[in-house]
């Protein structure tokens, strides 16, 4: 059976799990870990992606991310490619570093956000990387230490999580610590990472209760949430796919969008495609990149090749283009003109 494509919508919360090929190590020492953390932070800042929890284990890692202006697939591609190149170069190895595709579960914030933060941040303790909970508070390679003040990074959204436990940082940290420590005795919660209906319902207990009552449940193995949430996410994702299919059938591609942008900004297409930092041309290119990537489904790499720019520059342009489209109420309503 072919695997399903990943589900992503703006503002979506994702629990991401990525393992080394054949469960081999992807971090051999602290230098590997430091390089990964630095790269992760830079990418999250550049893409306006929120990070609520993370943990590095020798042969895998966990991330809890919220989609910003850039799809999670692009964020992960940059992260994994960069780490693999760095790792292979350092150890003079070749071939794949990661096992198949990373696992991405789109999660309903309520009631799963804090449960996921706790689950992810207890992984180093469960893996024996730290001897006790007190040491976990200062473990550099887990987001728990940032929430507890034992380490600091400006890219992890600690304020959002601590706000759930109180307005004052000191008291919020104490309550958060109690919450996480209570999870040690609860053990692993398979419903947070398990598959299919069990995950969507919220565990075997709820599933059995639902079956006894004769109820039915909308479920999807890529999503952690209740039936209504699963249904809403799938509809939102399908709307985006349908729109891209409609553009494709209507013959709307990069060149047609370029012409529309040319009309909006009253610039020649050659001016838009040419390099330069003249404000109006930058705005036009940004809107072009946004519509090409987010509406038509072009990859940032393919757009970069057309424009002669680097892929990171296109990703930044997509962010600017989204803001421009919202501020000026620009829409790609050219279907009827095709």
N, C-alpha and C positions, 0 to 999 in steps of 0.2 A: 504494500500500500504506500503510495507516495506521501511524503511528509507534508504537513500543512505549512503554508507561509506564516511568518511571524505576524503578530497583531500589534499595531502601534497606532496611537492617536495622540494629538497634542495634549500635554498635561498628564499623560499616563504614567502610572507607577509600575516599575519593572523590578522584579527580583531576578538577577542574572547570576548564573552559575557557569563557570568555565573551567574545564579540567585539562590537564596535560595529556598528550597522546599516550595511550597504554598506561594511564595514571602515573606517568613519570613526572619528575619534578619540573616545575616551570620557574621556581625560585630556588637557587642553590645556596645563596648567602644574602647578607644584608645589602650588599651592593646591588644585587638583582632587585631586591624589594624596594630599595630607595629609588632606583631608576624607574620602576613601575609606578610608584606612588607619585613621583614628580610628573611623569607623563600623564597619569590619570588626572591629576589636579589641573594641569595646563589645558587638557582637552575639555574638561568639564567647564572651566571658566570661558574658554573660547566658544563653546556651543551653548552656553547658558543652561546647562543641565544640572539639576539639583541632585546632591548625594546625601542620603539620610543615614546610610549604614554601609560598612564594608569590612572585609576581613581577608587576609592573605594566609593561605595554608600552603605548605611546600608544593603540593601537586594540583592545587586549584585555588579559586578565589570566588568570593561572593560580593555582589554589589546590589544596593537598593537605590535605584535612580529614578528621577522623574523627568520625562521628556520635556525639553525646552523648545528652542527654535529649530533644532536639528533632529531628524529621526534617530532613534536609538541605534539603528543598524549602522549608520554612519559613524556615530560615536564609538561603537564597539569595533568597527573595522579599523579605525585609526589607532585605537588602543592596542588591539591584538597584533596588527601588522607591525607597529612600532616596537612592541616588546619582543616579538619573534625575531625581527631583524637584529635588534640589539643583543638578544640572548645568543642567537646563532653566531653572530660575529665574535662575541666574547669567548665562546667555547669552541669556535671553529667547527661547528656542526652544520649539517644541511638537512633539509626536509621539514615536515610539519612539526610544530611544537604543541599545538592544541588538538584535542580530541574532537573530531567532527565539528558540528556547530555548537556554539555556546547555547545554554538553555535559558530562555527568557520567558518569564511568567508575568503577564500583565495582571496587576493586583488591585483590588478594591481597597481604598484607603481605610474606610471604616467597615469592619473592625480589625483589619489586618496590619495596618501600618506599624503600630507599636509591637505587635507580636513578631513581625518580621525583623524589626530592629533588634529585639531581644534574641531571636533565633540566630541571626547572623553574627551578632557580637559575642555570643557564647561559643562560637566555633573554635577559636584558638584554645579555649579551656578544654573543650571536649576532645580536641586533637592532641592534647598534652603539650602544647607549645608554651603554656604558662602553668605553674604548679598549683595556683589557687586564684580565687577571685580578686584578691587584693593586688596581685601581680598583673592581672588583666587590666586594671585601672591605668597602668602606665605602659602597657604593651604598645609599641610604636606602630605596629602593622595591623591595626584594627581601629575602626571608628569609635569604639567604646572609650578609648583613652582621650579622644578629643572632646567627647561629651562630658567626661569626668575632669577635664582640665589638666590631665597628665601629659598631654601633647597638644599641639596647635597646628591647624591648617586653615587658610582662609577660604578654601573651596568646599569644605563640608558644612552643610546647613545644620549646625548644632542648635541654633536658636529655635528653629521650627520644632524640633523634637522636644527640647527642654520646656518649651512653652506648654506642652501637654501636661507637665508635672508641676507647674507653678510659675509665677511671674518673676520671682527673685531667683537668680541663677544658683545661689548657694543651696537654697531649700529645694529647688527643682532637681539639682544633681543628687541630693540625698534620696529623694523619692524615686528618681530614675534608677539609682543604684539598687535600691530595695526591689524594685520591679524586675530588674534583670537578674538579680541573685535568686529570686524566687523561681526563675525559670530553670535553674540548675537541676532541681529535684523533679521537674516536670518531664525531663528527658526530651528527645527529639519529637517534634510534631510532624508526622508524615504528611498530614493534610496541607502543610505549607509548601511542600515540594513534590507531593505525589501527583498522580495523573488523573485525567478525565473527570468523571462525575464525582468521585470522592472528594477531589479538591474543590470543585465548584460548589458542592453542597456545604463543605466545611467539616469533613471527617465522617468516619463510619457511623458514629452515634446518630448524627443528624440524618444520614442517609437511611439507616434502618428505621428511624422514626417516621421519615417521610414515606417509606415503602409501606409501613403498617397502616398509615392513614390513607394510602392510595393516591398520594400526590405525585405530580410529575415535575421535572426540573430541567430547565435549559442549562446545558453544560458544555464546556469546551476545555480540553486539556491544556490549552495555552493560557487560560485565564483563571485567576483565583478570586472568587466573588460569588454573590448570590445570583439567582436566576435572572432577576431584572437587570443586574449589572452586566452579566454575560450578554444578555440580549441587546442592551444599549451599546456596548462596545462593538459587538459584531456588526450592528447596523451602521455605526459611525465609520467603521473600517470599510464596510461594503460600499458606503456612499462615496468614499474617496476612490475606491477601486472602480466603481461604476463611472465616475466622472472621468477618470483617466481613459477608460475603455471608450467612452463617448468621443473624447478628443481624438483618439486613435482612429476610430471608424470614420470620423468626419475629416480625416486627413490633416488635423491640426498638429503641427510639429514645431520645432525650434524656429524655423524661418518665419512661420506665420506669426508666432508670438513676437519675434524681433520686429516685424512690420507694425504690429499693434503698439509696441513700446515706442517705435519711431514716431508714430502719429501722436501719441500722448505727449511726448516731450519735444515734438517738432524738431527732431534731429535726424540726420541721414543715418542709415543703418551702418555705414562705414565709420561714422563718428562714434557710435555706440560700441562697435566691436574693437575700435582702436584703443591702445593703452593710453593712459592719461588720468590725471586726478582732478580735472575740471568738474566742479560740483554737480552740474546738470548731467554730465555724462556718467558720473559715478552713480547717481540716482537711477538713471535709465538702465545701466548694466545691472544694478542691484535688483530692480523689479524684474528684469529679464531672467536673472538667475533664480529668483524666487518662484516665478511662474513655471520655468522649465523644470526645476527640481521638484517642487511641492505639488504643482498642478498636473504637469505632464508626466512626471515620473522618471525624468532623466536622472542619471547618477551625477553627483558633483564632479566626478572624474571626467565624464564625457563632456560636460559643459565647460570644464576647465580646458579641455583639449580644443574645443571650438573657439574659446576666447584667448587662448595662449597664456592662461594664468595657472597658478598652482591650485590644487584642490582645496587647501585651507582658505585661500583667498575667496574661492567661490562659496564655501560654507559661511564665511563672514558676510558675503554679499547677500546670501539668502536671508540671513537675519535682518539685514538692513532693508531688503526688499519687502519683507513681511510688514515691517513697521511703516514703510512708505505706503504700501497698499492699504493698510488699516487707517492711517492718518488722512489719506486723500480719497478713500472709498473706491479705489481702483479694483475692477473685477475682470476676470478673463471671460467675458461674455461674448465670445466670437463664434460660438457653435452655430448660431442661426445665420451667420454670414458666410459659412463655408459652402 
